[in-house]
């Protein structure tokens, strides 16, 4: 049985959260990690793309561009209310 898109999105969000400030992750890094974790029969590249799209559309993650396209958590502005 294939892994649910919501489950992939949650696992990707956890990976991004844990590596924030240490390493920038590309979409391909997240896709490869999920396929390695669940196997190619349970998790396809299209499933991973949908999970990434869900994270970006919900605002939980954003794309950052520093010499390449990375997926990061949204940055808080210094004057933004908590």
ChimeraX attribute file (.defattr): number of C-alpha atoms within 10 A of each C-alpha:
attribute: neighborCount
match mode: 1-to-1
recipient: residues
	/A:1	6
	/A:2	12
	/A:3	15
	/A:4	12
	/A:5	18
	/A:6	15
	/A:7	11
	/A:8	25
	/A:9	24
	/A:10	15
	/A:11	16
	/A:12	24
	/A:13	20
	/A:14	12
	/A:15	14
	/A:16	21
	/A:17	13
	/A:18	11
	/A:19	12
	/A:20	14
	/A:21	10
	/A:22	8
	/A:23	11
	/A:24	16
	/A:25	17
	/A:26	16
	/A:27	16
	/A:28	13
	/A:29	13
	/A:30	22
	/A:31	22
	/A:32	16
	/A:33	16
	/A:34	23
	/A:35	18
	/A:36	11
	/A:37	11
	/A:38	14
	/A:39	14
	/A:40	13
	/A:41	10
	/A:42	14
	/A:43	22
	/A:44	17
	/A:45	14
	/A:46	11
	/A:47	21
	/A:48	23
	/A:49	18
	/A:50	15
	/A:51	23
	/A:52	25
	/A:53	15
	/A:54	18
	/A:55	21
	/A:56	18
	/A:57	11
	/A:58	10
	/A:59	11
	/A:60	13
	/A:61	21
	/A:62	18
	/A:63	15
	/A:64	16
	/A:65	10
	/A:66	8
	/A:67	6
	/A:68	9
	/A:69	13
	/A:70	17
	/A:71	23
	/A:72	23
	/A:73	18
	/A:74	13
	/A:75	8
	/A:76	9
	/A:77	7
	/A:78	7
	/A:79	6
	/A:80	6
	/A:81	6
	/A:82	5
